[in-house]
Amino acid sequence: MFRINIITSAILMMAPLGYTWSASLTVEQRLELLEKALQETRAELQQYKNKEIVKTEAVSPAKKPDAVLVKTEDKNTDTLYSSMTMKDFSQFVKDEIGFSYNGYFRSGWGTASHGSPKSWAIGSLGRLGNEYSGWFDLQLKQRVWQEGNKRVDAIVMLDGNVSQQYSTGWFGDNAGGENYMQFSDMYVTTQGFLPFAPEADFWVGKHGAPKVEIQMLDWKTQRTDAAAGIGLENWKVGPGKVDIALVREDVDDYDRELKNKQQINTNTIDLRYKELPLWDKATLMLSGRYVAANQSSSEKYNQDNNGYYAWKDTWMVGTTLTQKLKTGGFNEFSALLANNSIASSFSRYAGSSPFTTFNGRYYGDHTNGTAVRLTSQGEMYLSDRIIVANALVYSFGNDVYSYETGAHSDFESIRAVVRPAYIWDKYNQTGVELGYFKQKNTDVNDNKYYESGYKTTLFHTFKVNTSLLTSRPELRFYGTYIKAQETELDNFTFEDQKKDQFAIGAQAEIWW
């Protein structure tokens, strides 16, 4: 009852605000209305003495009344409680009902020198001024039960893309492959139920191990997609923490004409030992992933007799070192080794996340060849006015299946993106993003294929903090020149069969 009256009082306090917005009253008039509303609610609030407050706190220690009410002393009355700010009231409601809504999206306008602007090689040249999609992630989280140190939450994540080209973007229409949406996550997470790991997050449902992104290149160094799974996150073991996930990751296995397909059940084990302390502000993560198939007799028969590609188990192991810098910023270094279809993903110059498929399709004569990838990403403050972000990747592989040059291919690539910016103040930055990459593939017949290009983007941003990589929202205004120097792997051209493009645009990126 006390809780209902508190919320009622807060609503009464909000009512004058709604009136003043519509009537455009002065600040003094608004304060008078607020004071009047406070006096009207005091009569009801005064009946709750200290002993009632203490009783309520004893029942629910995590929800203190002073999170919503401020204790005040009046010489003519007993102790009273008056309304706090709307921010405090909002936090109280959030804690009370256990609901949170988090999200991300990007959207913007752009035009180019030769017709419609096109993105090219974002995964190698960098994304700033080089992306025209409207991606979003929306997460809903609800606490459904809590008692002592035990807690249960339900989480749903929707993600997808909304067309930035047409005025309409109906899901299901999917014009140009742009309008789509999925429930990427739908799971229950708990704490306190496992005696050996009471602090860990124990989850069951459609979920995967945490992703690690090369933000400037828009792909992941660690990624396990899941149809359904079970896992533990942040399990304290020794000096570090363990993340472990067992997820179903079925694939569509195609025949050699890429027309017919069959579903193959695969399961992935993803294991990470993270946050191992090394020296001041430095931590290490060790990671491993193995993907194995559970095939039926008919699936094996189709592979042996009907031209379907044979499944090969695939794995990836690696290590990641993260160094936080004393002046602000960080740098993250990783080394990864993979074979079979994950190694094939390493060989891609564009989106290069460690998938077991190419755009959802499993195909290729995979061998036991391996690929290596070394990455660096981060940002540092060179001075109070200068900040620089970087993404550097060196990759090579031997005897792997390439989606561009086929089986038994070798490849080597280097990609580098740097983004220096001048900090005018906390809310304004001007800078340039420079990107360059070059890749060479050698096929089974020793033929060589080259892909290379560069990008220059001048930009000004409105921000809410100085970090290039970790502060959002951000409003960007940019001009970008891209030159596709060699395109022997994809035969790419911009509009009018041009090998270059100049584009201008504005983009908003936000998370909350």
N, C-alpha and C positions, 0 to 999 in steps of 0.2 A: 504494500500500500504506500509506504514511504517513497519507494522508487517511482510509482505512478505520479504521486504528487510533485516530485522533483521535476519530472519531465513536463507535467502540466504547467508548472511555474515557468519553466524555460520557454514553453510555447507562448505563454502569456507575455513574456518579455519580448518575444519575437514579433508579436502582433503589431505593436507600434511601429516597428521598423518597416513592415509592409505598407502601413499607412503613410509613413513619411516618404517612402520612395515614390508613391503615386502622387503625393501632394507637394513634393519638392520643398519640404520645410527646411528651416535653418538648423544648424547644429544645436543652437540653444533650445529650439523648440523640440528637437528630437530628445535631448537630454531631459527636458521636462516631462515628456511622455514616458520615457523610461523610468524616471523617478516615481511617477504616478502609478505605473504598473507594479513597481517594486512594493510600494506602500499597500496596494490592494492584495498582494500575495503574502505579506508579512503575517496577517492574522492567522492564516492557515499554517504557515511554516513555524510559528512561535510555539505551537502545541508540542512540537517534537523537541524534547529536552535532551540533554547530553546522554542520559542513560539510554534513550532510544537509539541515538546515534551509535553508541558503543555496542548496543545489541546488534544492530544491523551490520556493523563492521565485523563482529564476531562470527556472524553467519556467512558473510562473504568478504573475506579479508582482501581479495584482489580488486574489490570495487569500492573504494573509499568515497564517502559522500563529498569530501572536499575536492574531489576531481570535478565536481559540478558546482558545489557551493563553497563560498568563502565565509569563514567564521568571522563575525564582527562583534564588537562589544559596545553596548549602549548603556549609559548610567541610569536611564529611566526604564530599561527593560531587561529581560534576561538575554542570554546569548542568542543571537539570530544568525541565520544563514542567508546570504544574498547571492544573486546569480553571478556566475563567472562569465567569461567571454564565450562567444559562439564556438571558437576553436576548442575550448575545454569541453563544452557541451557535446560537440561532434565526436570528440575522442571518447567521452563517456558512452555515447550510444554505440560507437564501434566496439568498445570493450564489452558492453552489455550484451549485444546480440551476436558478437563474434563474426561479423561479416566484413570482408574487404574486397575491393575491386581494383585490380591492377591492369595496366595495359601499356601498349606501345603502338604507334603508327607513324608513317611518313607519308607525305603528300606534297604535290607542288606542280608548278607550271614550267614548261620549257619549250623553246623553239630553236630551230637549227638553220644553217645556211643552205642546206639542200633538202627541203621538205621536212618530213617528220623527224624529230631527233631520235637517234638510236643509241642504245647502250652497247658497248663492246668490251669484252675482256675485263669486266669489273673485278674478277678474282685475281687479276694480275696488275691492272693499271690503277686500281682504286675506285671507290664508289662516289666520292664527292664530285658533283657535276656530271656524273656518268650513270645515273639511275633514274628511271621514269616510271617505276611501279608504285603502287599504293598499298604497301604491305601493312598488316596489322596483327597484333596479338592481344587478346582480351582474356584475362583470368579472373574467375570468380571463386572466392574461398569462403567457406562457411564452417565455423566451429559448431559441431553438432552435439558434443558431449565433453564435459570436463569435471574431474573429481580428483582432488589432490594433485599428484604429479602426472596423472593420466589424462590424455586428451585425444580427441578424434576430430579430424577436419575432412570435409569433402571439397575437392578441387576440380574445377572444369576449366580447360583452356581452349579457346577458339582462336584459330589463326587463318589467314588467307590473304587474298589480294583483290583490290577494287580497281577497275579500269580508270586510268588517268587520261585516256584518249577521247572517249565518247562521253556525252552528257548523261547517258544511262549506263549502269553497271549491274544488271540483274544477275544474281547468282543462278547458275544453270545455263545462262546464255553463253558465257565463257568465250566471248568474241576475242579472237587473237590470243587465246590462252591466258586471259587476264582475270576473269571474274570467277573466283572459287573460294571455298571455305571448308574447313574441317574442324572436328573436335580432336585436336592433337593430344590432349590430355583429359582423362576422366578417371580419377583415382581417389582412394581414401588413404590419408596419412595419419599415423598415430605416434604418440610418445608415451613412455612409461610402462608399456605392456611386456617388454622383453627384460627379464631380470638381469641378463648379462650386458644389456645396452639400454638402460633406462633413459639416457639422454638422446639416443639416436632417433631419427625419423624412420619409422618402419611403414612402408607403403605397399599397397596392392591395387592393381588396376592398369589402365592404359597410361603408361608413363615411361620414362627412360632415364638413364643416368644423366647427370648435369652436362650441359653442352659448354664447350670452351671455344670462343669465337675469335678469329682474326678480324676485328671490327672494321678496319679500313678496307678489307678485301671481301667482306661479307660471306665468309665460309668458316667452317668449324675445324679445329684440329682434333677435337674430341666430340663424337656424336654417335648416339645409338638410338635409332628410331624404334618405336615399340607399338605392336598391336595390343599386347597385354603383358604385364610383368609383375614382378615382386622384387623388393629391394630394401636396402638399408642405406641411409645417408648420415654422415657426421657421427659415426660410431667411434668413440674414443678408444684407441688401441695403442698403448705405449706412448711415445711422444707425438704421434700424429692421429689422424682420423681416417676411417675406412668408408668408402662408398662401394657398394656391391649391388649389382642388378642382374637378374635373370629375366630376359624379355623374349617374347615371340616376335620374329622378324621375317614373316613369310615373303617369298619373292615369286614373281611371274617368270618362269623359265621359257624362253622362246626357241623356236626352230631356226634353222639357218636362213630362211627367207624373212624372218622377223614378222610372220603373219599369224602363226598359231602359238598358243602358250598353254602352259600347265602350271598349277600352283604347287610350289614346294614349301613344305613346312620347315622353317629353320629356327633355331634358338641361339641367343647370344648371351654369353656371360661377360660382363664388364666389371672389372675390378680396379680400384684406385686406392692408393695409400697417399694421403695428401697432408699438407700443412706440417711437413716435417721441418723443424727449425734447424737452420744451418749456422748462420751468423746474424749479425744485427740486421733486422728487417728483411731477411732472406728465408724463403721456404722452398721445399722440394716436393714434387709429386711423382710417384711411380705409377704407371698405368699399363693395363693389359686387356685385350679384348679378343674373344674367340667366337666365331660363328660356325655352327655345325648344322647339317641338314638331317631331317628325319623323313626319309623318302619311302614312298610306297613302291610296291613291285611294278605297278603300271608306269610310274614315273621313270623308274630305271629302265624299263623296257623301251619307252619312247626315246630315251637318250641313246640306247644301244642300237635301235632299229629304225626310228622314224626321224632322225636328223635333229633332235633336240640337243641343245648344248648340255654337256655334262657338268653337274655341280661339283665345285671344289671348295672344301672348307677353307676359311680364310682367317687370318689373325693380324693383330697389330699390337706392338709393344712400344713403350717410350718413357720419357721422363721430361718434366717441366720444372724449370727454376724461375721463381718470381722474386724480383728484388724491388722493394719499395725504396724510394729515394728520399733523402733527408730534406731536400728542398721542395718536395712535392713531386708527384708523378710516380712512375714505375716502369720496369721493363720485365718482359716475360720471354724466356728462351725455352724452346722445346726441341727435342730430337725424337723422331718416330721412325719405326721400321715396320713394313707390312709386306704381305705376299698376296698372290692371286687377285681377287676382284678388288680388295681394298687398295692394293698396289696400283691397280688400273685407275682408281680414283685419284691417286697421287699424280698420275701422269697427265691429268687434265689441266689446261692452262687457265680455264675459266673457273666455274664453281668447282672447288676441289675438296669438298668435305669427304671424309672417309666412308663413303657408301659402299654397299656390296652390289649395287646395281647402277645402271646409267638411266636416269630419268624413270626409275621404277621398273626397268626391264633388265633381267639377268640374261646375258649372252656373252659369247666369246670363248675361245679355246685357251683357258687359263692354265698357266704352267706353275711351277714352283719358284719362278723368278721373284725377286724382291725389289722393293723401292724404299728409298730413304728420303726423309724430309726434315730440314732444319729451318726453324722459324725464329724470328724476333719481332716483338711488337711492344709498344709502350709510348710514353711521352715523358719529357723532362723540361724543366724551366731553366733556360740558359741565363736568364736574369729576371728581374721583376716584370719586365715588359716583353720578353721573348719566350715563347713556348714552341716546342717541336715534337710532333708525333711521328712514329715510324712503323712500317711493316715491311720486313725483309724475309724472303723465302728462297731457299736453295733446295732443289730436288733432283734426284736422279734415280734411274732404275735400269735393271738388266733382265732381259728375257721375260718381259711382262706383256700382257695383252693390252694394246692401246686401242681405244675406241676410234681413233683416227687412222692409225697405220697398221692395225691388226696384230696377230699373234707374234710372239718372239721378237718384240720391239725393245729397243733401248731408247732412253730419253734422258735429257738433261735440261734443266730450266733454272732461270734466276729471275726474280721479280723484286722490285724495290719501289716503295712509295714513301715519300717524306712530306710532312705538312708543317712548315714553320708559320707562325702567326705573330703579329704584333698586338699586344694587349693595350688597347686604349684605356679601358677601365673594366670593371667587373662585367659589364654588359655589352661590350663592343670589341670585336677583333677583326683584323684584316690580315689576309695571308694568301699563300699559294700552296697548292698540292701538286707535286711533281711525281709522275709515275712512269716506269719503264720496265719492260720485260722482254726476254728472248728465250725461245725454246727450240731445241733440235730433237727430232725423232729420227731413228734409224730403223728401217723395217728389216724383215728376215732376209731380203735380197740386197742389203747394204745400201738401199736408196735413202737419201737424207731429205728431210722436210723441215722447213723453218717457219716459225711464227714469231713476230715481234712487233712492237709498237710503243708509242709514248703518249703521254697526256700532260697538259698544263692547265690548271684551273686556278683562276684568280677569284677570291671570294671576300665578302664581308658578312659577318654574322652578328645577330642580336642574341645574347645568351643570358643565362642566370648565374654563371660562374665562369672561372677562367679555364678550367680543364677542357681540352679538346675531345677527349674520349669518354669522360665520365659525367659530364654535366649536360642535362637536357631539362627543359625544352631549348631548341635552337632554331632560329630563322635564318636561312642562308640566301644570299644573292650572289650569283656566280656567272662567270664566263669561262667556257671550256673549249680547248682545242685538242682534238685527238687525231693522231696519224697512225694508220695501220700500214706499217712498213712491209712486212712479209705475212702472207696469209695462206701458206701452203697446207695447213692442217684443216682450215675451215672454209677457205675461199670467200671470206667475208668482204662485203662492201657496204658503204653507206648508201643513201639514196642517190640516184643517177649514176650508179656504179662508181662512186667516188671512193677514194681511199682515205679521205680526211673529212672532218666535220668541225664546224665551229657552232657552239650552242650557248645560249644564255637562258637563265631561268631563276626561279625562286623555289625553295623547298623548306618545309617545316618537318622537324623530327621531334618527337616527344615521347617520354615514358613517365608513368606515374604509379 
